[in-house]
Amino acid sequence: MGTKVMIPLCSDFTDKRDTICIFGTGDFGRSLGSKLLQSGYSVIYGSRNPGDSSLLPRAAEVLSHAEAAEKCSVIIVAVQREHYGFLRELEDVLQGKILVDVSNNLKINQYPDSNAEYLAQIVPTATVVKAFNTVSVWALQSGSLDASQQVFVCSDDNKAKQQIMDIVRAVGLTPLDKGSLVAAKDIEDYPLQLFPMWRLPIYTCAGLTVAVFLYCVISDIIYNAEKKNDVSHHLMITIPNRIFPVVSLMLLGLCYLPGVFAAIIQLYRGTKYSRFPNWLDRWMLCRKQLGLVALSYAFLHAIYTLVIPIRYSVRYRSDMGIINLIKLNKTRILEKPLLWRSDTYLALGILGFFFYIVLGITSLPSVSNSVNWREFRFVQSKLGYLTLVLCTGHAMVFGWNRFLFLERYRWYMPPVYMISLVIPCIVLILKLILIIPCIDNKITKIRQGWERPSRGKSETKSKTYSVAL
């Protein structure tokens, strides 16, 4: 009854973290030091001028390089490669220490070897770990760290690598083990890449946009130049509203065309254990980006279409049409075929745009990570082809029977909507052939691991069988 229960203070539960040394008092060194202090670490800065510490965190200690290195087992080298020379003088002090290289270069392949490997050559008695180079100063200072949460870590010493990965987790980041120090060069090149997966889609989109724009200018403006009509206003709304849907539909077709090519190649080779050509590999890897660019053009097409009724030229033609009917004492007859055509055209466009948005939302990492592979494949494949069918039907109903009128072939150039149908129709026709049961079953068997025996293997088997007989 009289037993007293001792309640320990919160400080008794708190584990004292290690002391970490930082060589370098620049922006990155100061920001990383502040983050380490917030996470419970003690920080010592090694500086050429220990007396000048006005910009550094108040809780941090500032010493010379040698004095700071003696007190810590982990040293973060936050200086550029060209300033590594002073570390040679500290080789005895750095023996057995863990040196964390956080440097980046100004351009890809600036040096033949990575900065981390170069640091390991300068101080061979220390253990070098590459880390933190993918984190920006802004991300460290903002506190949220939403800009770059992944930290690539590599080293030839697994124990040292795990120790640094624990520090990465402690400051609220996500470490990713990239293996040995050989991977340091790729890690250093990673922050210097500018949208590597978006280059091919952007170049493709830009090329198609320019080509379709010139095509429309030739067929709509230059062709009518002799009539001396002012058609310059078409450049602002009319021509862009033809470019965006045409390019969007072509890009959507290009998203699914490499998958069809891959199935044909596998069917021809009779195996899935053979690499695709490099151009097809690169094409398949950027399908997501192609689809998002196509979706952005579909958005622009929807906005431009909504703007059409409030255009001055459209309202002027509508008013003049009504006035002319009144003058001639005529009434416009409601044409049911035209009614069905216009409503079908709009319905297909609305449904196609809806599924377009569903595909785009599913491509977001936060959404794709919350669904399993079968759900993701259903949306991107089944609903993707449904979107392609709806958008292709939208373009076909828009054209209707216009392809039959020769006057629309200006300078023997077909209407631009017909050009947009080429790639999607090729994809859909090839897909219809591939989903024939006998062909689809064979492709499924190949993708499950079945291989067609080669001619050499079959001849060997027949010879063995004859000898056995």
C-alpha positions in Angstrom: 0.0 0.0 0.0 2.8 2.4 0.9 4.9 1.6 -2.1 5.9 4.7 -4.1 5.9 4.6 -7.8 8.7 6.6 -9.4 7.5 8.3 -12.6 10.6 9.0 -14.8 10.9 12.3 -16.6 10.5 12.5 -20.3 14.2 13.2 -20.6 14.9 9.8 -19.2 13.2 8.2 -22.2 15.0 10.3 -24.7 18.0 8.6 -26.4 20.8 11.0 -27.0 21.7 10.9 -30.6 25.2 10.9 -32.0 27.2 14.0 -32.8 27.6 14.6 -36.5 30.3 16.8 -38.1 29.7 18.9 -41.2 32.6 20.2 -43.3 31.3 23.3 -45.1 29.2 26.2 -43.9 27.4 27.1 -47.2 23.7 27.0 -47.8 23.4 23.3 -47.9 25.6 22.7 -44.9 23.7 25.2 -42.8 20.3 23.8 -43.8 21.2 20.2 -43.2 22.8 21.1 -39.9 19.5 22.8 -38.8 17.5 19.8 -39.8 19.9 17.5 -37.9 19.6 19.7 -34.8 15.8 19.5 -35.0 16.0 15.7 -35.2 18.0 15.5 -31.9 21.5 15.3 -33.2 24.4 17.3 -32.0 26.2 19.1 -34.8 29.8 20.3 -35.0 30.9 22.4 -38.0 34.4 22.1 -39.4 35.3 25.5 -40.9 38.4 27.3 -42.2 37.3 30.3 -40.1 35.9 29.0 -36.8 35.5 32.5 -35.4 32.9 33.5 -38.1 29.8 31.6 -37.1 27.1 34.3 -37.4 25.1 32.5 -40.1 25.3 29.1 -38.5 22.7 27.6 -36.1 23.2 28.7 -32.5 23.0 25.2 -31.1 25.9 24.0 -33.3 29.6 24.1 -32.3 32.1 25.5 -34.8 35.7 24.3 -34.7 38.5 23.8 -37.2 38.4 20.9 -39.6 40.8 18.7 -37.6 39.2 19.4 -34.2 35.7 18.8 -35.5 36.8 15.5 -37.2 38.4 14.2 -34.0 35.1 14.4 -32.1 32.8 12.7 -34.6 32.6 9.4 -36.4 30.3 10.6 -39.2 31.5 13.6 -41.2 29.3 15.1 -43.9 31.5 16.7 -46.6 29.3 19.6 -47.9 31.9 21.2 -50.2 32.5 21.0 -53.9 34.8 18.5 -55.6 37.4 21.1 -56.5 37.9 21.9 -52.8 38.5 18.4 -51.6 42.3 19.1 -51.5 42.3 20.1 -47.8 41.1 16.5 -46.9 44.6 15.1 -47.8 46.1 17.0 -44.8 43.5 15.3 -42.5 44.1 11.8 -43.7 45.3 10.6 -40.2 42.4 12.2 -38.4 39.9 10.8 -40.9 41.1 7.2 -40.6 38.2 4.9 -39.9 35.7 7.8 -40.2 32.5 7.7 -42.3 32.6 10.5 -45.0 29.2 11.3 -46.5 29.6 13.0 -49.9 26.6 15.2 -50.7 28.1 17.1 -53.7 26.7 17.5 -57.2 28.2 18.7 -60.4 27.2 21.5 -62.8 26.5 19.2 -65.7 26.2 15.4 -66.5 29.5 13.6 -67.0 31.5 16.6 -66.0 34.2 14.2 -64.6 35.2 10.7 -65.7 34.6 9.4 -62.2 32.0 10.2 -59.6 32.8 12.7 -56.8 32.3 10.0 -54.2 34.8 7.7 -55.9 37.2 10.6 -56.2 36.8 11.3 -52.5 37.5 7.7 -51.7 40.8 8.0 -53.6 41.8 11.1 -51.7 41.1 9.6 -48.3 41.5 5.8 -48.7 41.6 5.2 -44.9 38.0 6.5 -44.5 34.7 4.9 -45.6 32.8 7.0 -48.2 29.0 7.0 -48.4 27.1 8.9 -51.1 23.8 10.5 -49.8 21.7 13.6 -49.5 22.6 15.0 -53.0 19.0 14.6 -54.2 17.7 16.9 -51.5 17.5 20.6 -52.2 18.3 23.5 -49.8 14.8 24.8 -50.2 13.3 21.4 -49.2 15.4 21.3 -46.1 14.5 24.9 -45.1 10.8 24.6 -45.9 10.3 21.8 -43.3 7.7 19.9 -45.3 10.3 18.2 -47.5 7.6 17.5 -50.1 9.9 18.4 -53.0 12.2 15.5 -52.6 11.7 12.9 -49.9 13.8 10.1 -51.5 17.5 10.0 -50.7 19.7 7.6 -52.7 22.4 6.0 -50.6 25.3 3.9 -51.8 28.6 2.7 -50.3 31.0 -0.3 -50.4 30.5 -0.7 -46.7 27.1 -2.0 -45.8 27.4 -1.2 -42.1 28.3 2.5 -42.8 25.5 2.6 -45.4 22.9 1.4 -42.9 24.1 4.0 -40.3 23.6 6.8 -42.8 20.2 5.4 -43.8 19.2 5.6 -40.1 20.2 9.3 -40.1 18.2 9.9 -43.3 15.1 8.4 -41.6 15.6 10.4 -38.5 15.4 13.7 -40.4 12.1 12.6 -42.0 13.4 11.5 -45.4 13.1 8.1 -47.2 16.4 6.3 -47.9 16.8 4.1 -51.0 19.6 1.7 -51.1 21.4 1.9 -54.5 24.1 -0.6 -53.7 27.9 -0.1 -54.0 29.8 3.1 -54.6 29.8 2.3 -58.3 26.2 3.7 -58.4 27.4 7.1 -57.2 27.8 8.4 -60.7 24.2 7.7 -61.6 23.1 9.2 -58.3 25.0 12.4 -59.0 23.6 12.6 -62.6 20.0 12.2 -61.3 19.4 15.7 -60.0 20.9 17.2 -63.2 18.3 15.5 -65.5 15.6 17.8 -66.8 12.4 15.8 -67.4 14.2 12.8 -69.1 10.9 10.8 -69.6 9.1 13.9 -70.9 11.5 14.8 -73.7 10.3 12.3 -76.4 6.5 13.1 -75.7 7.2 16.9 -75.7 9.2 16.7 -78.9 6.6 14.4 -80.5 3.8 16.8 -79.5 5.7 19.9 -80.6 6.5 18.3 -84.0 2.9 17.2 -84.6 1.6 20.6 -83.5 3.8 22.5 -85.9 3.0 20.0 -88.7 -0.8 20.3 -88.2 -0.6 24.0 -87.8 1.2 24.4 -91.2 -1.2 22.0 -92.8 -4.2 24.1 -91.5 -2.6 27.4 -92.6 -2.0 26.0 -96.1 -5.5 24.6 -96.5 -7.5 27.3 -94.8 -5.5 30.6 -95.2 -3.1 30.3 -98.1 -5.6 28.5 -100.3 -8.1 31.3 -99.8 -5.5 34.1 -100.3 -6.7 34.9 -103.8 -10.2 35.7 -102.5 -8.7 38.5 -100.4 -10.9 37.6 -97.4 -9.7 38.5 -94.0 -9.1 35.1 -92.4 -6.4 36.2 -90.0 -8.8 35.8 -87.0 -8.9 32.1 -87.7 -5.3 31.9 -86.3 -6.6 32.7 -82.8 -9.4 30.3 -82.3 -10.4 28.3 -85.3 -7.1 26.8 -86.2 -6.0 26.0 -82.6 -9.3 24.3 -82.1 -8.5 22.1 -85.0 -4.9 21.5 -83.9 -5.7 20.5 -80.3 -8.1 17.6 -81.0 -6.2 16.3 -84.0 -2.9 16.2 -82.0 -4.6 14.8 -78.9 -6.2 11.9 -80.8 -2.9 11.2 -82.6 -1.0 11.1 -79.3 -3.7 8.9 -77.7 -3.2 6.5 -80.6 0.6 6.6 -80.1 0.1 5.6 -76.5 -1.4 2.2 -77.5 0.5 1.6 -80.8 3.7 0.4 -79.1 1.7 -2.2 -77.1 0.3 -3.6 -80.3 3.8 -3.6 -81.9 5.1 -5.5 -78.8 2.4 -8.2 -79.1 3.1 -8.6 -82.8 6.9 -9.0 -82.1 6.3 -11.5 -79.4 3.9 -13.4 -81.6 6.5 -13.4 -84.4 9.4 -14.5 -82.2 7.3 -17.0 -80.2 8.9 -15.9 -76.9 8.8 -13.1 -74.4 12.5 -13.7 -73.4 13.9 -11.5 -76.1 14.5 -7.8 -75.8 12.5 -5.4 -77.8 14.3 -2.9 -80.1 15.6 0.1 -78.2 13.2 2.5 -80.0 10.3 0.4 -78.9 11.6 0.2 -75.3 11.9 3.9 -75.1 8.5 4.4 -76.7 6.8 2.1 -74.2 8.5 3.7 -71.2 7.1 7.2 -72.1 3.5 6.1 -72.8 2.3 7.7 -69.5 3.8 11.0 -70.4 2.3 10.8 -73.9 -1.1 10.2 -72.5 -0.8 13.2 -70.1 0.2 15.5 -72.9 -2.7 14.2 -75.0 -5.0 14.9 -72.1 -3.8 18.5 -71.8 -4.5 19.0 -75.5 -8.0 17.5 -74.9 -8.6 20.0 -72.1 -7.6 22.9 -74.4 -9.9 21.6 -77.1 -12.8 21.5 -74.6 -12.1 25.1 -73.5 -11.8 26.4 -77.0 -15.0 24.7 -78.0 -16.9 26.3 -75.1 -15.6 29.7 -76.3 -17.0 29.3 -79.8 -20.6 30.6 -79.0 -19.3 33.9 -77.6 -17.0 34.7 -80.5 -18.0 37.8 -82.4 -17.6 36.2 -85.8 -19.9 33.3 -84.8 -22.5 35.6 -83.4 -22.3 37.8 -86.5 -22.9 34.9 -88.9 -25.8 33.6 -86.7 -27.5 37.0 -86.6 -27.0 37.5 -90.4 -28.5 34.1 -91.1 -31.6 34.9 -89.0 -31.9 38.3 -90.8 -31.7 36.7 -94.2 -34.3 34.1 -93.3 -36.6 36.9 -92.2 -36.0 38.9 -95.4 -36.8 35.8 -97.5 -39.8 34.9 -95.3 -38.4 31.4 -94.8 -38.2 29.1 -91.9 -35.3 26.8 -91.1 -36.5 23.2 -91.1 -35.3 20.9 -88.3 -33.3 18.2 -90.0 -33.5 15.0 -87.9 -30.4 13.3 -89.5 -28.4 16.5 -88.6 -30.0 16.5 -85.2 -28.9 12.9 -84.5 -25.5 13.5 -86.0 -24.8 16.6 -83.8 -26.1 15.0 -80.6 -24.1 11.8 -81.3 -21.0 13.8 -82.0 -21.3 15.7 -78.7 -22.2 12.6 -76.7 -19.1 10.7 -77.9 -16.9 13.7 -77.2 -18.2 14.2 -73.7 -17.9 10.5 -72.8 -14.4 10.3 -74.4 -13.3 13.3 -72.5 -14.7 11.8 -69.2 -12.7 8.6 -69.7 -9.7 10.6 -70.7 -9.8 12.3 -67.3 -10.2 9.0 -65.6 -7.0 7.7 -67.3 -5.2 10.9 -66.3 -6.3 10.6 -62.6 -5.2 7.0 -62.5 -1.8 7.9 -63.7 -1.1 10.1 -60.7 1.3 8.3 -58.3 -1.0 8.9 -55.3 -3.9 7.1 -57.1 -1.9 4.4 -58.9 -0.2 3.4 -55.6 -3.6 2.8 -54.0 -4.9 0.3 -56.6 -3.6 -3.2 -57.4 -2.0 -4.2 -60.7 -5.2 -5.7 -62.0 -7.2 -2.6 -61.4 -4.5 -0.4 -62.8 -4.3 -2.6 -65.9 -8.1 -2.6 -66.3 -8.2 1.2 -66.3 -5.2 1.8 -68.5 -5.9 -0.9 -71.0 -9.6 -1.7 -71.1 -10.9 1.8 -70.4 -8.0 3.2 -72.4 -9.1 1.4 -75.6 -12.7 2.5 -74.8 -11.5 6.1 -74.7 -9.7 5.6 -78.0 -12.9 4.2 -79.6 -15.0 7.0 -78.2 -12.6 9.8 -79.4 -12.2 8.1 -82.8 -16.0 7.9 -83.1 -16.2 11.5 -82.1 -13.9 12.5 -85.0 -15.7 10.2 -87.5 -19.1 11.5 -86.7 -17.8 15.1 -87.0 -16.5 14.3 -90.5 -19.6 12.2 -91.4 -19.8 12.3 -95.2 -17.5 15.3 -95.8 -14.8 13.0 -97.3 -17.1 12.4 -100.2 -17.1 16.1 -101.3 -14.2 16.8 -103.6 -14.3 20.5 -103.0 -13.1 19.9 -99.5 -9.8 18.4 -100.8 -8.0 21.7 -101.3 -5.0 21.2 -103.4 -5.7 17.5 -103.1 -5.2 17.8 -99.4 -7.7 15.8 -97.3 -9.5 17.6 -94.4 -7.4 17.7 -91.3 -9.8 15.5 -89.3 -9.1 12.6 -91.7 -5.4 12.9 -90.8 -6.2 12.5 -87.1 -7.9 9.2 -87.8 -5.0 7.4 -89.4 -3.1 6.4 -86.3 -6.1 5.5 -84.1 -7.7 3.4 -86.9 -4.4 1.5 -87.4 -4.3 0.8 -83.7 -7.9 -0.3 -83.4 -7.7 -2.5 -86.5 -4.5 -4.3 -85.3 -6.1 -4.7 -81.8 -9.2 -6.2 -83.3 -7.0 -8.8 -85.1 -5.0 -9.5 -82.0 -8.0 -10.2 -79.8 -9.2 -12.9 -82.1 -9.4 -15.9 -79.7 -6.9 -18.1 -81.5 -4.3 -15.3 -81.7 -5.1 -13.9 -78.2 -4.7 -17.3 -76.6 -1.3 -17.7 -78.2 -0.1 -14.3 -77.0 -1.3 -15.1 -73.5 0.6 -18.4 -73.5 3.8 -16.6 -74.7 3.4 -14.0 -71.9 3.0 -16.7 -69.4 6.3 -18.2 -70.3 5.6 -20.5 -73.2 8.2 -20.6 -76.0 8.0 -21.8 -79.5 10.7 -24.4 -80.1 13.3 -23.2 -82.6 14.1 -25.1 -85.7 17.5 -26.2 -84.4 15.9 -27.7 -81.2 13.2 -29.5 -83.2 15.7 -31.0 -85.5 17.8 -32.2 -82.6 14.8 -33.8 -81.0 13.9 -35.6 -84.2 17.4 -36.9 -84.6 17.5 -38.1 -81.0 14.2 -39.8 -81.6 15.4 -41.6 -84.8 18.6 -42.8 -83.1 16.5 -44.1 -80.2 14.4 -46.1 -82.6 
